[in-house]
Amino acid sequence: MDKKLQKALTFTLAIVFVGVGGFFLVREANAATPADALFPLDKFTESVTRLAILNPEAEIAFETEVLDERLSELDALVAENVDTTDALEEIDAQVDVLDTTVADGDSKLTLEQREELRLQYQEKIQAHIQTMTQEQLKTESGDATQKANMQKAIDTLDTKLTSSKKVELEVSSDSNGGENSNGSGSTNGKGN
C-alpha cells in the first residue's frame, strides 16, 4: 500500500474514531447529573448549542428543554438519595436563564406571547413540585435524609416559582404604565 494512502486512511479512521467516540461521550454527558463527572461536558455542549440558535422562539424552546432536563436530573438524585444542592443550584440558574430569555424575547414576540411562555414553564415547575410532594409522601418514614432532600428541593422550586410570578407581576404593572388601581400613576397609594 502506498504510504500517502496509508497515512490518509489512518488519518480518516482517527477522525471517524474521535467523531464517533465524541458523539457517544456527548450523549453520555447529556444523561449526567450535577453529581457526575461528565456534567461539565453537558453544560459545555448546551453552551455551544446556545451559540448556534438564532431564532428567539427556538432559544426559548431550548432553554425550556434544558429546564426539563435539570428537573429530571433532580429526580434522579433524589431517587438515588444523593445530595441535591448542586442540582437545585443548576435549576435556579436555569430558571434565571429562561426568565431572561423570555424577557429579552425578540420584538417578534408580543408581551402576551412572552407571558404565555413564562406561564408554561411555571406550570412545569408547579407540576414537578406536585410530583415530588407525592413521592415524598410515598417515601418510607425511616428514610429521613431522602425526605429532607426532597423537602429542600420542593422548597427551592417553590421559591423559584414564587419569584418568577413576582417578575410576571412586575412586567404586567410596567406594561400598564406604572398605574395603580386608582389610575393616578402614583405608587404610594395616595394619588397626586
DALINVEN-V65727 format. One record per residue. N is the residue number from 0. RES is the residue in three letters. PSI is psi in radians with two decimals (NA if undefined). Layout:
N/RES/PSI  N/RES/PSI
This chain:
0/MET/2.48  1/ASP/2.44  2/LYS/-0.65  3/LYS/-0.75  4/LEU/-0.71  5/GLN/-0.74  6/LYS/-0.74  7/ALA/-0.74  8/LEU/-0.73  9/THR/-0.77  10/PHE/-0.77  11/THR/-0.79  12/LEU/-0.65  13/ALA/-0.74  14/ILE/-0.81  15/VAL/-0.79  16/PHE/-0.83  17/VAL/-0.73  18/GLY/-0.84  19/VAL/-0.77  20/GLY/-0.72  21/GLY/-0.71  22/PHE/-0.85  23/PHE/-0.62  24/LEU/-0.78  25/VAL/-0.69  26/ARG/-0.74  27/GLU/-0.66  28/ALA/-0.62  29/ASN/-0.50  30/ALA/-0.03  31/ALA/2.64  32/THR/2.93  33/PRO/-0.27  34/ALA/-0.12  35/ASP/2.69  36/ALA/-0.47  37/LEU/-0.05  38/PHE/-0.72  39/PRO/-0.57  40/LEU/-0.67  41/ASP/-0.81  42/LYS/-0.66  43/PHE/-0.79  44/THR/-0.59  45/GLU/-0.70  46/SER/-0.72  47/VAL/-0.72  48/THR/-0.70  49/ARG/-0.67  50/LEU/-0.50  51/ALA/-0.23  52/ILE/2.19  53/LEU/-0.39  54/ASN/2.22  55/PRO/-0.66  56/GLU/-0.70  57/ALA/-0.63  58/GLU/-0.77  59/ILE/-0.72  60/ALA/-0.72  61/PHE/-0.81  62/GLU/-0.57  63/THR/-0.71  64/GLU/-0.69  65/VAL/-0.70  66/LEU/-0.76  67/ASP/-0.73  68/GLU/-0.74  69/ARG/-0.68  70/LEU/-0.67  71/SER/-0.68  72/GLU/-0.69  73/LEU/-0.77  74/ASP/-0.78  75/ALA/-0.72  76/LEU/-0.69  77/VAL/-0.73  78/ALA/-0.60  79/GLU/-0.04  80/ASN/0.78  81/VAL/2.65  82/ASP/2.29  83/THR/0.14  84/THR/-0.86  85/ASP/-0.71  86/ALA/-0.69  87/LEU/-0.65  88/GLU/-0.68  89/GLU/-0.71  90/ILE/-0.78  91/ASP/-0.83  92/ALA/-0.70  93/GLN/-0.64  94/VAL/-0.69  95/ASP/-0.75  96/VAL/-0.77  97/LEU/-0.72  98/ASP/-0.82  99/THR/-0.75  100/THR/-0.76  101/VAL/-0.77  102/ALA/-0.62  103/ASP/0.18  104/GLY/2.61  105/ASP/2.74  106/SER/-0.27  107/LYS/-0.40  108/LEU/2.23  109/THR/2.91  110/LEU/-0.70  111/GLU/-0.71  112/GLN/-0.72  113/ARG/-0.75  114/GLU/-0.61  115/GLU/-0.73  116/LEU/-0.72  117/ARG/-0.74  118/LEU/-0.64  119/GLN/-0.80  120/TYR/-0.47  121/GLN/-0.69  122/GLU/-0.68  123/LYS/-0.76  124/ILE/-0.75  125/GLN/-0.75  126/ALA/-0.67  127/HIS/-0.68  128/ILE/-0.76  129/GLN/-0.75  130/THR/-0.78  131/MET/-0.64  132/THR/-0.74  133/GLN/-0.74  134/GLU/-0.64  135/GLN/-0.69  136/LEU/-0.54  137/LYS/-0.40  138/THR/2.42  139/GLU/2.47  140/SER/-0.40  141/GLY/-0.28  142/ASP/1.32  143/ALA/-0.61  144/THR/-0.81  145/GLN/-0.73  146/LYS/-0.70  147/ALA/-0.73  148/ASN/-0.75  149/MET/-0.77  150/GLN/-0.70  151/LYS/-0.77  152/ALA/-0.78  153/ILE/-0.80  154/ASP/-0.75  155/THR/-0.78  156/LEU/-0.69  157/ASP/-0.70  158/THR/-0.76  159/LYS/-0.70  160/LEU/-0.78  161/THR/-0.77  162/SER/-0.59  163/SER/-0.67  164/LYS/-0.57  165/LYS/-0.71  166/VAL/-0.74  167/GLU/-0.76  168/LEU/-0.68  169/GLU/-0.74  170/VAL/-0.73  171/SER/-0.74  172/SER/-0.60  173/ASP/-0.64  174/SER/-0.29  175/ASN/0.19  176/GLY/0.31  177/GLY/0.19  178/GLU/2.49  179/ASN/-2.99  180/SER/-0.37  181/ASN/0.00  182/GLY/0.17  183/SER/-0.29  184/GLY/-0.13  185/SER/2.48  186/THR/-0.05  187/ASN/-0.08  188/GLY/-0.02  189/LYS/-0.16  190/GLY/-2.91  191/ASN/NA
